[in-house]
Structures are given as C-alpha cells and as structure tokens.
Amino acid sequence: MDMLKTHSGKLRAIGYDGGKRILRVALEDGSTLEYQNVGESLWRNLKSSGSPWSYYRDNIEDEFTATRLTTKPATSMPPADSPSGSSISCRAR
C-alpha cells in the first residue's frame, strides 16, 4: 500500500487499499493503525482535507475499530546498575 506523507496533528502518513477497503495511518509516536471497511469517499475526503488530523479524529478514529500493526518504539531503559543511565565512579580520598 502506498503511503502519503503528512504532518497534520499526530498523523505522519496515510494510505488506502480501495480493493480491500483498508485505511492505514502512521502516527507521530511510531505506531501504525489499520481500519477495515473504510469507504472510498472517506479516503478521498481525508487525503484532500485542509486538516487531515481533524478529519481523521472526527470521522474515522471513533467510527471504526483499529488494528494496531506496529507499536510505539521501545524507550531505552537505563542500565540496571545506574538509575540515570550513565556510569559514575566515586572513590573516597
């Protein structure tokens, strides 16, 4: 599926498969969501909207059930021996 880049609100890319009626959205947090049974007219309106994020929130997000394809990227955890993530050596003098 071809994805169109966008920088509207939290949307980063949108794509549509007309044969399968699947809408895919990529969000700024790295997650990708897929929506089934989305009509062609919703896709056309989303991609041509002056504010795709608002259109998505108003007409798709709460109207269709999303399947999460990817999750948010894992945040790096600090090493177990250091609460701040950096090693610090202290010596008494």
PAPA-158833 format. One record per residue: residue number from 0; residue in one letter; x, y, z of N, C-alpha, C, O in turn. Coordinates in Angstrom, 3 decimals, always signed. Example, Ala and Ser with C-alpha at 12.3 -4.5 7.8 and 13.67 -1.06 7.14 Angstrom:
BEGIN
REC  num  residu      n.c1      n.c2      n.c3     ca.c1     ca.c2     ca.c3      c.c1      c.c2      c.c3      o.c1      o.c2      o.c3
REC    0       A   +13.190    -5.690    +7.800   +12.300    -4.500    +7.800   +13.200    -3.300    +7.800   +14.236    -3.319    +8.465
REC    1       S   +12.850    -2.250    +7.080   +13.670    -1.060    +7.140   +12.900    +0.030    +7.870   +13.409    +1.138    +8.039
***
This chain:
BEGIN
REC  num  residu      n.c1      n.c2      n.c3     ca.c1     ca.c2     ca.c3      c.c1      c.c2      c.c3      o.c1      o.c2      o.c3
REC    0       M    +0.850    -1.175    +0.000    +0.000    +0.000    +0.000    +0.898    +1.242    +0.000    +1.811    +1.357    +0.818
REC    1       D    +0.634    +2.147    -0.905    +1.376    +3.408    -0.942    +0.891    +4.300    +0.184    -0.308    +4.398    +0.446
REC    2       M    +1.837    +4.950    +0.845    +1.517    +5.851    +1.945    +1.861    +7.274    +1.528    +2.914    +7.522    +0.940
REC    3       L    +0.969    +8.199    +1.837    +1.211    +9.619    +1.583    +1.690   +10.266    +2.867    +1.034   +10.158    +3.904
REC    4       K    +2.826   +10.936    +2.805    +3.335   +11.623    +3.988    +2.463   +12.827    +4.302    +1.977   +13.517    +3.406
REC    5       T    +2.278   +13.064    +5.591    +1.536   +14.233    +6.044    +2.088   +14.652    +7.397    +2.636   +13.830    +8.131
REC    6       H    +1.948   +15.898    +7.718    +2.344   +16.410    +9.040    +1.192   +17.234    +9.576    +1.280   +18.454    +9.722
REC    7       S    +0.112   +16.533    +9.864    -1.087   +17.177   +10.366    -1.402   +16.579   +11.729    -1.711   +15.393   +11.835
REC    8       G    -1.325   +17.389   +12.758    -1.554   +16.867   +14.103    -0.581   +15.744   +14.389    +0.631   +15.922   +14.260
REC    9       K    -1.101   +14.578   +14.782    -0.253   +13.430   +15.080    -0.109   +12.483   +13.894    +0.588   +11.474   +13.996
REC   10       L    -0.753   +12.791   +12.772    -0.626   +11.953   +11.573    +0.711   +12.196   +10.895    +1.157   +13.337   +10.776
REC   11       R    +1.353   +11.108   +10.448    +2.609   +11.226    +9.711    +2.521   +10.630    +8.315    +3.284   +11.011    +7.427
REC   12       A    +1.574    +9.677    +8.112    +1.362    +9.108    +6.784    -0.007    +8.443    +6.756    -0.500    +7.955    +7.773
REC   13       I    -0.614    +8.436    +5.563    -1.917    +7.796    +5.374    -1.881    +7.015    +4.068    -1.222    +7.416    +3.109
REC   14       G    -2.602    +5.889    +4.043    -2.673    +5.090    +2.828    -4.004    +4.370    +2.753    -4.691    +4.202    +3.761
REC   15       Y    -4.370    +3.937    +1.527    -5.667    +3.291    +1.330    -5.560    +2.221    +0.261    -4.937    +2.430    -0.780
REC   16       D    -6.170    +1.075    +0.522    -6.305    -0.005    -0.452    -7.786    -0.074    -0.811    -8.594    -0.588    -0.037
REC   17       G    -8.138    +0.445    -1.982    -9.535    +0.511    -2.398   -10.163    -0.853    -2.624   -11.349    -1.034    -2.351
REC   18       G    -9.395    -1.819    -3.116    -9.919    -3.157    -3.351   -10.312    -3.853    -2.062   -11.303    -4.581    -2.017
REC   19       K    -9.535    -3.628    -1.017    -9.808    -4.259    +0.287   -10.523    -3.323    +1.256   -10.957    -3.736    +2.331
REC   20       R   -10.640    -2.043    +0.852   -11.286    -1.015    +1.702   -10.583    -0.874    +3.056   -11.220    -0.809    +4.107
REC   21       I    -9.250    -0.828    +2.994    -8.439    -0.712    +4.207    -7.742    +0.641    +4.222    -7.095    +1.031    +3.250
REC   22       L    -7.880    +1.350    +5.333    -7.182    +2.606    +5.565    -6.069    +2.345    +6.567    -6.292    +1.694    +7.588
REC   23       R    -4.877    +2.846    +6.285    -3.745    +2.702    +7.197    -3.238    +4.085    +7.559    -3.085    +4.942    +6.689
REC   24       V    -2.979    +4.307    +8.839    -2.436    +5.585    +9.300    -1.199    +5.339   +10.154    -1.167    +4.421   +10.973
REC   25       A    -0.191    +6.167    +9.954    +1.014    +6.137   +10.774    +1.000    +7.397   +11.631    +0.761    +8.497   +11.133
REC   26       L    +1.256    +7.226   +12.913    +1.206    +8.332   +13.862    +2.597    +8.756   +14.292    +3.561    +8.011   +14.114
REC   27       E    +2.704    +9.944   +14.856    +3.998   +10.503   +15.231    +4.727    +9.687   +16.287    +5.949    +9.785   +16.393
REC   28       D    +4.015    +8.886   +17.069    +4.669    +8.078   +18.100    +5.256    +6.783   +17.541    +5.821    +5.983   +18.287
REC   29       G    +5.122    +6.577   +16.231    +5.685    +5.395   +15.592    +4.693    +4.263   +15.405    +5.024    +3.266   +14.764
REC   30       S    +3.490    +4.382   +15.943    +2.508    +3.316   +15.784    +1.799    +3.442   +14.430    +1.640    +4.535   +13.887
REC   31       T    +1.382    +2.289   +13.910    +0.634    +2.230   +12.659    -0.672    +1.508   +12.934    -0.686    +0.430   +13.528
REC   32       L    -1.774    +2.111   +12.496    -3.106    +1.553   +12.710    -3.763    +1.267   +11.368    -3.527    +1.969   +10.385
REC   33       E    -4.591    +0.228   +11.341    -5.305    -0.130   +10.124    -6.795    -0.222   +10.430    -7.197    -0.765   +11.459
REC   34       Y    -7.605    +0.312    +9.529    -9.054    +0.325    +9.677    -9.682    -0.411    +8.489    -9.366    -0.117    +7.336
REC   35       Q   -10.572    -1.367    +8.776   -11.257    -2.164    +7.753   -12.569    -1.491    +7.341   -13.149    -0.719    +8.104
REC   36       N   -13.023    -1.790    +6.138   -14.334    -1.355    +5.619   -14.507    +0.156    +5.573   -15.586    +0.679    +5.855
REC   37       V   -13.438    +0.848    +5.216   -13.497    +2.304    +5.066   -13.813    +2.608    +3.602   -13.117    +2.149    +2.696
REC   38       G   -14.851    +3.374    +3.388   -15.278    +3.690    +2.024   -14.331    +4.636    +1.298   -13.591    +5.408    +1.907
REC   39       E   -14.383    +4.545    -0.013   -13.550    +5.377    -0.885   -13.773    +6.875    -0.632   -12.827    +7.661    -0.682
REC   40       S   -15.021    +7.265    -0.360   -15.311    +8.688    -0.159   -14.636    +9.214    +1.111   -14.172   +10.354    +1.132
REC   41       L   -14.576    +8.397    +2.168   -13.858    +8.820    +3.383   -12.383    +9.012    +3.091   -11.778    +9.980    +3.550
REC   42       W   -11.793    +8.089    +2.324   -10.380    +8.207    +1.951   -10.137    +9.489    +1.146    -9.202   +10.237    +1.433
REC   43       R   -10.976    +9.738    +0.147   -10.806   +10.948    -0.664   -10.920   +12.206    +0.190   -10.144   +13.149    +0.034
REC   44       N   -11.897   +12.208    +1.095   -12.079   +13.370    +1.968   -10.897   +13.539    +2.923   -10.462   +14.662    +3.174
REC   45       L   -10.382   +12.445    +3.451    -9.239   +12.520    +4.367    -8.018   +13.092    +3.663    -7.399   +14.032    +4.161
REC   46       K    -7.666   +12.534    +2.508    -6.434   +12.966    +1.845    -6.528   +14.374    +1.252    -5.505   +15.019    +1.023
REC   47       S    -7.748   +14.850    +1.002    -7.894   +16.200    +0.438    -8.291   +17.237    +1.485    -8.455   +18.414    +1.167
REC   48       S    -8.442   +16.805    +2.715    -8.868   +17.717    +3.770    -7.804   +18.779    +4.056    -6.605   +18.515    +3.965
REC   49       G    -8.259   +19.963    +4.398    -7.346   +21.020    +4.817    -6.716   +20.710    +6.166    -5.657   +21.246    +6.496
REC   50       S    -7.355   +19.854    +6.945    -6.837   +19.424    +8.245    -7.090   +17.918    +8.401    -8.056   +17.514    +9.047
REC   51       P    -6.213   +17.082    +7.802    -6.408   +15.634    +7.867    -6.526   +15.083    +9.286    -7.293   +14.149    +9.523
REC   52       W    -5.777   +15.649   +10.231    -5.851   +15.171   +11.611    -7.259   +15.362   +12.175    -7.808   +14.453   +12.797
REC   53       S    -7.836   +16.530   +11.962    -9.200   +16.796   +12.445   -10.206   +15.884   +11.746   -11.112   +15.348   +12.385
REC   54       Y   -10.048   +15.709   +10.442   -10.959   +14.832    +9.704   -10.849   +13.402   +10.235   -11.865   +12.740   +10.448
REC   55       Y    -9.641   +12.933   +10.445    -9.409   +11.596   +10.989   -10.068   +11.437   +12.359   -10.764   +10.453   +12.610
REC   56       R    -9.844   +12.406   +13.236   -10.417   +12.338   +14.591   -11.947   +12.353   +14.553   -12.591   +11.624   +15.307
REC   57       D   -12.527   +13.174   +13.685   -13.979   +13.331   +13.644   -14.713   +12.203   +12.906   -15.849   +11.875   +13.249
REC   58       N   -14.067   +11.608   +11.894   -14.792   +10.694   +11.018   -14.279    +9.260   +10.978   -14.964    +8.381   +10.456
REC   59       I   -13.105    +9.009   +11.511   -12.531    +7.669   +11.393   -12.178    +7.069   +12.747   -12.588    +5.949   +13.051
REC   60       E   -11.433    +7.791   +13.554   -10.887    +7.245   +14.796   -11.936    +6.589   +15.695   -11.716    +5.484   +16.190
REC   61       D   -13.048    +7.240   +15.908   -14.072    +6.699   +16.796   -15.189    +5.952   +16.067   -16.049    +5.348   +16.708
REC   62       E   -15.184    +5.987   +14.748   -16.237    +5.338   +13.967   -15.855    +3.929   +13.511   -16.729    +3.121   +13.200
REC   63       F   -14.559    +3.632   +13.471   -14.060    +2.343   +13.001   -13.149    +1.744   +14.068   -12.528    +2.462   +14.850
REC   64       T   -13.083    +0.415   +14.082   -12.195    -0.273   +15.014   -10.823    -0.415   +14.376   -10.699    -0.889   +13.247
REC   65       A    -9.800    -0.004   +15.101    -8.430    -0.059   +14.594    -7.763    -1.373   +14.973    -8.011    -1.942   +16.036
REC   66       T    -6.903    -1.839   +14.062    -5.991    -2.935   +14.350    -4.603    -2.325   +14.386    -4.183    -1.664   +13.436
REC   67       R    -3.890    -2.546   +15.483    -2.544    -1.986   +15.619    -1.552    -2.882   +14.887    -1.394    -4.054   +15.231
REC   68       L    -0.880    -2.323   +13.868    +0.100    -3.089   +13.101    +1.481    -2.994   +13.716    +2.219    -3.978   +13.752
REC   69       T    +1.828    -1.832   +14.193    +3.101    -1.642   +14.889    +2.823    -0.882   +16.167    +1.840    -0.150   +16.278
REC   70       T    +3.698    -1.067   +17.115    +3.544    -0.372   +18.385    +4.536    +0.758   +18.463    +5.408    +0.921   +17.609
REC   71       K    +4.378    +1.518   +19.495    +5.302    +2.611   +19.743    +6.699    +2.032   +19.908    +6.849    +0.942   +20.459
REC   72       P    +7.729    +2.740   +19.439    +9.083    +2.248   +19.639    +9.396    +2.153   +21.125    +8.972    +2.990   +21.922
REC   73       A   +10.143    +1.123   +21.475   +10.517    +0.949   +22.880   +11.450    +2.073   +23.300   +12.343    +2.473   +22.554
REC   74       T   +11.230    +2.564   +24.487   +12.136    +3.571   +25.013   +13.313    +2.849   +25.631   +13.151    +1.777   +26.215
REC   75       S   +14.468    +3.414   +25.510   +15.628    +2.736   +26.059   +15.635    +2.875   +27.573   +15.378    +3.945   +28.125
REC   76       M   +15.928    +1.792   +28.204   +15.969    +1.745   +29.654   +17.406    +1.960   +30.111   +18.331    +1.483   +29.454
REC   77       P   +17.618    +2.661   +31.215   +18.971    +2.823   +31.723   +19.500    +1.486   +32.226   +18.719    +0.619   +32.621
REC   78       P   +20.816    +1.313   +32.214   +21.390    +0.075   +32.734   +20.948    -0.145   +34.175   +20.705    +0.799   +34.926
REC   79       A   +20.851    -1.427   +34.538   +20.349    -1.781   +35.863   +21.203    -1.220   +36.989   +20.695    -0.966   +38.081
REC   80       D   +22.499    -1.023   +36.738   +23.380    -0.547   +37.806   +23.428    +0.969   +37.925   +24.152    +1.493   +38.771
REC   81       S   +22.674    +1.683   +37.098   +22.711    +3.141   +37.145   +21.324    +3.715   +36.925   +20.759    +3.531   +35.848
REC   82       P   +20.756    +4.401   +37.902   +19.404    +4.938   +37.738   +19.310    +6.013   +36.664   +18.228    +6.235   +36.120
REC   83       S   +20.395    +6.678   +36.348   +20.328    +7.752   +35.362   +20.733    +7.306   +33.972   +20.611    +8.077   +33.020
REC   84       G   +21.214    +6.078   +33.830   +21.610    +5.599   +32.524   +23.065    +5.861   +32.203   +23.531    +5.447   +31.141
REC   85       S   +23.793    +6.520   +33.058   +25.213    +6.738   +32.819   +25.996    +6.197   +34.006   +25.524    +6.213   +35.143
REC   86       S   +27.190    +5.723   +33.721   +28.019    +5.159   +34.790   +28.792    +6.264   +35.472   +29.376    +7.129   +34.819
REC   87       I   +28.791    +6.228   +36.772   +29.533    +7.219   +37.554   +30.363    +6.453   +38.575   +29.844    +5.632   +39.331
REC   88       S   +31.638    +6.731   +38.583   +32.516    +6.096   +39.571   +32.849    +7.103   +40.648   +33.217    +8.239   +40.348
REC   89       C   +32.726    +6.707   +41.873   +33.061    +7.576   +43.001   +34.095    +6.859   +43.862   +33.923    +5.687   +44.200
REC   90       R   +35.165    +7.559   +44.213   +36.184    +6.993   +45.081   +36.385    +7.910   +46.271   +36.403    +9.134   +46.140
REC   91       A   +36.533    +7.309   +47.407   +36.836    +8.089   +48.600   +38.295    +8.485   +48.569   +39.123    +7.674   +48.154
REC   92       R   +38.659    +9.699   +48.989   +40.058   +10.153   +49.026   +40.473   +10.402   +50.425   +41.615   +10.790   +50.671
***
